Amino acid sequence: MEHIQAAVLHQFNEPMRTEEISIDEPHDGEALIRVVASGLCHSDYSVLHGILRSELPAVLGHEGAGIVEKVGPGVTHLKPGDHVIAVLTPSCGHCPMCQEESPSLCFETFKTMVGNTMLDGTNRLQLDGRSVRQLCGIGSFAQKAVVPAGALIKVDKDVPLDKVCLIGCGVTTGVGAALNTAQVKPGSSCVVIGCGGVGLSIIQGCRIAGAETIIAVEPNVAKRDLAMELGATHTIDPKAEDARKKVREITMLGTHYAFEAIGRIDTVEQMWGMIRPNGLAVVVGVPNPRDEVKLRVSGFLAQRSMKGSAYGSAVPTRDIPRFVDLYRKGELKLDALITARIGLEQVNEAFEAMGRGEGARSVIVF
Amino acid sequence: MEHIQAAVLHQFNEPMRTEEISIDEPHDGEALIRVVASGLCHSDYSVLHGILRSELPAVLGHEGAGIVEKVGPGVTHLKPGDHVIAVLTPSCGHCPMCQEESPSLCFETFKTMVGNTMLDGTNRLQLDGRSVRQLCGIGSFAQKAVVPAGALIKVDKDVPLDKVCLIGCGVTTGVGAALNTAQVKPGSSCVVIGCGGVGLSIIQGCRIAGAETIIAVEPNVAKRDLAMELGATHTIDPKAEDARKKVREITMLGTHYAFEAIGRIDTVEQMWGMIRPNGLAVVVGVPNPRDEVKLRVSGFLAQRSMKGSAYGSAVPTRDIPRFVDLYRKGELKLDALITARIGLEQVNEAFEAMGRGEGARSVIVF
């Protein structure tokens, strides 16, 4: 056991407290990493505000990258000194979803994503004798983290961890939604609603896939500018004009693909009127799971479809190295996504800015 | 101009009248066929009862097969004596949908399917000086029909037209939904709600695709028996048990694919609870286009999707010969689907039986 600094959430809707907590050795099938950098994702914000629930106290943060310090028994694919990106699925390899090449839906993810624990249901963090949860089984708003080894993907040592950490969640969620879930075709048309870190990554995925028309819908002008920089061919300010009508004006028939990257029912439903016959609307954002989406039957008669995208339908062992490689080649732009580099003690301010819709991604650099 | 016998609908919810009408020569891009046989489809029933609308008077029937008697100017792929199946899309080849290999959504189909006319907006049938519409631009409840030539697919002369006529609509809609729209994978699990001609064809498509588990949901015992004969591995009587629960009992996680072949909102929505994470629900039936389908967000979070299937996503020049071939090989069973062979004058009785949920398919043999 050792002692580390971490941002700990004790009460929803209250600031996290940066304090010293203790961290255990990694157990079977786990690894201890020194966190080098962690992005701030909107899902952290949702937990912070109790929209997504977790037992508390908890260390948030799940978009982390670091260096392996110690591996637990049975871990053979990692060794101390390896550079790794933490991912959202432990990819158990044994459940029906992993066996059907859908590790993004790995059943073990329920433990890490819902329980915010390790795979055995316990945690490696303590504060004043109480167990502390780790968001998504990661908890990267801390100097160190013990993570299920299946959720740590090794990357080459020449890539900057304070950039590629974004691939851990937002970038894979977005790029994967375009490349894996939708399988966007060259020459096609796409509309992306919401240009946070995920939406901007979807735009990049659409560009990488060779889409001809990429329309970004976003009220914040700085994010619209960033969208153009990253691959959008058109932008729409939904506060100034009717986004659905404008998409129809640009594309006549509607787009081949639409992506919702906010997590609001009204914008999910709006996609149905934006896509053309045979078009595909992809739900990337995370609305309240108990809410309902209403879709007109006429859309189905024109062979439209709506599909959810979980973690960009990623196969991390395939996709993380692939996305790192796209970053290295300059095709996947991460630097532009990072609008602030902060220290752990600035984490609360950064989430306040996120709440105001400012910036794309803040990254804590340890 | 010549005179033929046809079943003419003058008023919704009244019997059709078998009477003599006149038929014109085929115009540019059209062909005159002698109808050999025509299936009775549920969409005819919907028009008969005003659920789907058409200008009247009209000759219904759109699941026809026959022999070409005369071709209009510009028709090069057909000649007198050719055996043909009439299909639901004129496959213009020029609209965006045809160019994107989705001729089942050909824009010209709006003229034939909604207007019930030829592609120039006029008709070739008259009664007492009035123009008579032809359902889907076909109108096969008549001894002869003029049809847009793109909607006539040539078949070998050795196949019985009074069987393969079913491929014109119901069989292609069903088999295509499984093979084209859903692209059912070998070893997968499927549930099909509703076992009329379309549902039974979906079951056959799932079997041909190599599905391991095929569950048929149908209240009529004779249709459930037919479902087992045609490839279902399990049946559920939705009047006797909760179909969703039973599907979960059989498959644990839910099925990979679900198909709704009735056209009811409640059963479309029911599919959402029958499919497993990553599963696909396909809307094959035709509910009221203005109604709304309500889907829980949680389904999207588990990467479920719902897609409409229009005419089995068929590419008729590819699929009709392929399905005829599957019939010839004994893999696609049409004879078992035909529960009654009738004359034109029995058409009203046959629709009354359909209204009572009896039998799979009646075929008019001329």
Interface residues (C-beta under 8 A of the other chain):
Chain A: P96 M97 E100 S102 S104 L105 T181 L253 I265 V268 R276 P277 N278 V283 V286 P287 N288 P289 R290 D291 E292 V293 K294 L295 R296 V297 S298 G299 F300 L301 A302 Q303 R304 S305 M306 K307 G308 S309 A310 S313
Chain B: P96 M97 E100 S102 S104 L105 T181 L253 I265 V268 R276 P277 N278 V283 V286 P287 N288 P289 R290 D291 E292 V293 K294 L295 R296 V297 S298 G299 F300 L301 A302 Q303 R304 S305 M306 K307 G308 S309 A310 S313
